[in-house]
Amino acid sequence: NMEDPPFLPTNDDPTRREESLANVIPDDPNKPYDMRDVINAVIDRDSFYEIQPLFAPNLLIGFARLNGHAIGIVANQPRDLAGCLDINGSLKGARFIRFCDAFNIPIVTFQDVPGFLPGTNQEWLGIIKHGAKLLYAYCEATVPKLCVTTRKSYGGAYCVMSSRQVGSDWNLAWATGEIAVMGSKGAVKIIRRKDLAAIGKNDKKLAEATAKFEQEYKSELLHPYLAAKVGYIDDVIDPRDTRPKLISGLELLKNKVESRPRRKHGNIPL
């Protein structure tokens, strides 16, 4: 398993700009879209082979080709559970990432994740332990790891989904990316709680102040440029340029060799 996966020449132009991606993200941040449309627009045409489509549909996994090179794809699916990570999705992603790493298949992640799925059922069943398996798999993988943030990227789920902090090599973001601890509605209730409390029970003024604070949060913090400024994002790109940008990143990383301290094995959170 030290060999590179087979290369398959393609007639699909590596510099192709996909115009459909300019409008794939809805104006309403809570409106879903199909991440498969993004994946199929970026990869070599008709090369996506999805794995386990019926299990944990909130996380898509599968094999594809990018400029003829085999890649593994991990992607949040906003159409199911809003793309949240849950126990099943974490297990599905972790096993696939370890499989790709075992056979030297680069991993490309498409990120649109509002967080881990809340609820006492998930807590009782061990979401922290199982979510840590996905985190561990990303950290452990030594193959080239590339990531594209299309929209939401909040909190701990941002860290888990192939962020720079867990060793991703090439991180891109669309201008629609929202990289922050949480969304504007939840953040304003916490950050501005004293200001909102001072307004009292005047519903009209409360609504106006809330809208103003949310807009301030969005313009100051809820965008990819702050993450790019501190080095967590390599480039903020036009969505239509996603294919050539990923191909460029993959070309830069094709000879990646990661040397790690000699040891028997790590201790994955089973």
C-alpha positions as CSV (number, residue, x, y, z in Angstrom):
1,N,0.0,0.0,0.0
2,M,2.9,2.4,-0.5
3,E,2.2,2.7,-4.2
4,D,0.3,5.6,-5.7
5,P,-3.3,4.9,-6.9
6,P,-3.7,4.4,-10.7
7,F,-3.8,7.5,-12.8
8,L,-6.5,7.7,-15.5
9,P,-6.0,10.4,-18.2
10,T,-9.0,12.7,-18.7
11,N,-10.3,15.0,-21.4
12,D,-11.8,17.3,-18.7
13,D,-10.0,20.7,-18.8
14,P,-8.1,21.2,-15.5
15,T,-8.7,25.0,-15.9
16,R,-12.4,24.7,-16.3
17,R,-14.5,27.3,-14.5
18,E,-17.9,26.0,-13.5
19,E,-20.4,28.8,-13.8
20,S,-23.1,26.9,-12.0
21,L,-21.2,27.3,-8.7
22,A,-21.7,31.0,-8.7
23,N,-25.3,30.6,-7.6
24,V,-25.3,27.3,-5.8
25,I,-25.3,28.8,-2.3
26,P,-28.8,30.2,-1.4
27,D,-29.2,33.8,-0.1
28,D,-30.9,32.4,3.0
29,P,-28.2,30.9,5.2
30,N,-30.7,28.4,6.6
31,K,-31.8,27.1,3.2
32,P,-30.3,23.8,2.2
33,Y,-28.7,22.8,-1.0
34,D,-27.3,19.6,-2.4
35,M,-23.5,19.2,-1.9
36,R,-23.5,16.6,-4.6
37,D,-24.0,19.5,-7.1
38,V,-20.8,21.1,-5.8
39,I,-18.8,17.9,-5.9
40,N,-19.9,16.9,-9.4
41,A,-19.1,20.4,-10.7
42,V,-15.6,20.3,-9.4
43,I,-14.3,16.8,-10.1
44,D,-13.7,15.1,-13.5
45,R,-17.0,14.6,-15.1
46,D,-19.0,11.6,-14.1
47,S,-16.3,10.3,-11.8
48,F,-18.0,10.4,-8.4
49,Y,-18.6,7.0,-6.9
50,E,-20.5,7.5,-3.6
51,I,-20.1,5.0,-0.8
52,Q,-22.9,4.2,1.8
53,P,-25.3,6.8,0.5
54,L,-28.2,5.6,2.7
55,F,-26.2,5.5,6.0
56,A,-25.6,8.8,7.7
57,P,-26.7,10.9,4.7
58,N,-25.6,14.1,6.5
59,L,-22.0,13.2,5.5
60,L,-21.1,12.2,2.0
61,I,-18.2,10.0,1.2
62,G,-16.9,8.5,-2.0
63,F,-14.2,8.2,-4.6
64,A,-13.6,10.5,-7.5
65,R,-10.9,11.8,-9.9
66,L,-9.4,15.2,-10.1
67,N,-7.4,15.8,-13.3
68,G,-7.1,12.1,-13.6
69,H,-5.8,11.5,-10.0
70,A,-7.8,9.3,-7.6
71,I,-9.1,11.2,-4.5
72,G,-11.4,10.5,-1.6
73,I,-14.2,12.9,-0.9
74,V,-15.7,13.7,2.5
75,A,-18.4,16.4,2.5
76,N,-21.1,17.7,4.8
77,Q,-24.6,17.5,3.2
78,P,-26.8,20.5,4.1
79,R,-29.9,18.7,2.9
80,D,-29.8,16.3,5.8
81,L,-29.7,17.4,9.4
82,A,-28.4,20.8,8.0
83,G,-25.0,19.1,7.6
84,C,-24.5,18.6,11.3
85,L,-22.1,15.9,12.5
86,D,-23.7,13.1,14.5
87,I,-22.4,9.8,15.8
88,N,-23.2,7.8,12.6
89,G,-21.7,10.5,10.4
90,S,-18.5,10.7,12.5
91,L,-18.0,6.9,12.3
92,K,-18.7,6.8,8.6
93,G,-16.2,9.6,7.9
94,A,-13.5,8.2,10.2
95,R,-13.4,4.8,8.6
96,F,-13.4,6.2,5.1
97,I,-10.5,8.6,5.9
98,R,-8.4,5.8,7.4
99,F,-9.1,3.7,4.3
100,C,-7.9,6.5,2.0
101,D,-4.8,7.0,4.2
102,A,-4.0,3.3,4.1
103,F,-3.9,3.3,0.3
104,N,-2.3,6.7,-0.4
105,I,-5.5,8.3,-1.7
106,P,-5.6,12.1,-1.1
107,I,-8.6,13.4,0.8
108,V,-10.6,16.4,-0.4
109,T,-13.2,17.8,2.2
110,F,-16.1,20.0,1.3
111,Q,-17.1,21.8,4.5
112,D,-20.5,23.2,5.4
113,V,-21.1,22.3,9.0
114,P,-23.1,24.3,11.7
115,G,-21.8,22.0,14.5
116,F,-22.4,18.7,16.2
117,L,-26.0,17.5,16.3
118,P,-27.5,18.6,19.7
119,G,-29.6,16.4,21.9
120,T,-29.5,14.2,25.0
121,N,-29.7,11.1,22.9
122,Q,-26.5,11.9,21.1
123,E,-24.9,12.8,24.4
124,W,-25.9,9.5,26.0
125,L,-24.7,7.5,23.1
126,G,-21.3,9.1,23.2
127,I,-21.1,11.9,20.6
128,I,-17.9,13.2,22.1
129,K,-16.1,9.9,21.9
130,H,-17.3,9.1,18.4
131,G,-16.8,12.6,17.1
132,A,-13.2,12.3,18.4
133,K,-12.7,9.3,16.1
134,L,-13.3,11.5,13.1
135,L,-10.9,14.1,14.5
136,Y,-8.3,11.4,15.2
137,A,-8.6,10.0,11.6
138,Y,-7.9,13.4,10.1
139,C,-5.0,14.1,12.4
140,E,-3.5,10.6,11.8
141,A,-3.8,10.7,8.0
142,T,-0.5,11.6,6.2
143,V,-1.8,11.8,2.6
144,P,-2.5,15.2,1.0
145,K,-5.5,16.8,2.7
146,L,-7.4,19.6,1.0
147,C,-10.4,21.4,2.2
148,V,-13.0,23.8,0.7
149,T,-15.3,25.8,3.0
150,T,-18.5,26.6,1.1
151,R,-20.7,28.2,3.8
152,K,-21.0,27.4,7.5
153,S,-18.0,26.3,9.6
154,Y,-18.8,26.7,13.2
155,G,-17.2,25.7,16.5
156,G,-15.7,22.3,17.3
157,A,-17.1,20.9,14.0
158,Y,-15.0,23.4,12.1
159,C,-11.9,22.0,13.9
160,V,-12.8,18.4,13.2
161,M,-13.6,18.8,9.4
162,S,-10.0,19.0,8.1
163,S,-9.1,22.4,9.5
164,R,-5.6,23.8,9.4
165,Q,-5.4,23.1,13.1
166,V,-5.6,19.3,12.6
167,G,-3.1,19.2,9.8
168,S,-4.9,20.0,6.6
169,D,-2.4,21.0,3.9
170,W,-4.5,23.2,1.5
171,N,-7.5,25.2,2.8
172,L,-9.7,27.2,0.5
173,A,-12.9,29.1,1.3
174,W,-15.6,30.7,-0.8
175,A,-16.5,34.3,0.0
176,T,-19.8,32.9,1.4
177,G,-17.8,31.0,4.1
178,E,-18.8,31.7,7.7
179,I,-15.9,30.7,10.0
180,A,-16.7,31.4,13.6
181,V,-17.6,30.0,16.9
182,M,-21.3,30.1,16.1
183,G,-23.9,31.8,13.9
184,S,-25.0,35.4,14.4
185,K,-28.3,34.7,16.1
186,G,-26.8,32.6,18.9
187,A,-23.7,34.8,19.3
188,V,-25.7,38.0,19.7
189,K,-27.8,36.4,22.5
190,I,-24.6,35.8,24.4
191,I,-22.3,38.6,23.5
192,R,-24.9,41.3,23.6
193,R,-27.1,39.9,26.3
194,K,-26.6,42.9,28.6
195,D,-27.4,45.4,25.8
196,L,-30.5,43.5,24.9
197,A,-31.6,43.3,28.6
198,A,-31.2,47.0,29.0
199,I,-33.8,47.6,26.2
200,G,-36.5,45.9,28.3
201,K,-39.7,44.5,26.8
202,N,-40.1,47.0,24.0
203,D,-40.5,44.4,21.1
204,K,-39.9,46.9,18.3
205,K,-36.7,48.3,19.7
206,L,-35.5,44.8,20.7
207,A,-36.0,43.5,17.2
208,E,-34.2,46.6,15.7
209,A,-31.2,46.2,18.1
210,T,-31.0,42.5,17.6
211,A,-30.9,43.0,13.8
212,K,-28.2,45.7,14.2
213,F,-26.0,43.5,16.4
214,E,-26.4,40.5,14.1
215,Q,-25.3,42.6,11.1
216,E,-22.3,43.9,13.1
217,Y,-21.3,40.3,14.0
218,K,-21.6,39.2,10.4
219,S,-19.5,42.0,9.0
220,E,-16.8,41.9,11.7
221,L,-16.5,38.1,12.4
222,L,-18.7,35.9,10.3
223,H,-16.6,35.7,7.1
224,P,-13.5,33.8,5.9
225,Y,-11.1,36.8,5.7
226,L,-10.3,36.9,9.4
227,A,-9.3,33.2,9.2
228,A,-7.2,33.9,6.1
229,K,-5.5,36.8,7.9
230,V,-4.3,34.5,10.7
231,G,-3.3,31.7,8.3
232,Y,-6.1,29.2,8.8
233,I,-7.2,29.7,5.1
234,D,-4.8,29.7,2.2
235,D,-7.0,31.6,-0.2
236,V,-10.5,33.0,-0.5
237,I,-11.7,32.1,-4.0
238,D,-14.4,32.6,-6.5
239,P,-16.5,29.4,-6.3
240,R,-16.2,29.0,-10.1
241,D,-12.4,28.6,-9.7
242,T,-12.7,25.7,-7.2
243,R,-11.6,23.0,-9.7
244,P,-8.4,24.7,-11.0
245,K,-7.5,25.8,-7.4
246,L,-7.9,22.2,-6.0
247,I,-5.9,20.8,-9.0
248,S,-3.1,23.3,-8.3
249,G,-3.1,22.3,-4.6
250,L,-3.1,18.6,-5.4
251,E,-0.1,19.1,-7.8
252,L,1.8,21.0,-5.1
253,L,1.2,18.1,-2.7
254,K,1.8,15.2,-5.0
255,N,5.3,14.5,-3.5
256,K,4.2,15.1,0.1
257,V,6.1,12.9,2.6
258,E,5.3,13.3,6.3
259,S,7.9,11.9,8.7
260,R,6.6,11.2,12.2
261,P,8.3,9.9,15.4
262,R,8.7,6.1,15.4
263,R,6.2,4.4,17.7
264,K,4.0,1.3,17.7
265,H,0.6,3.1,17.2
266,G,-1.6,5.8,18.5
267,N,-4.6,5.3,20.8
268,I,-7.7,6.0,18.8
269,P,-10.7,6.7,21.1
270,L,-12.6,3.4,20.8
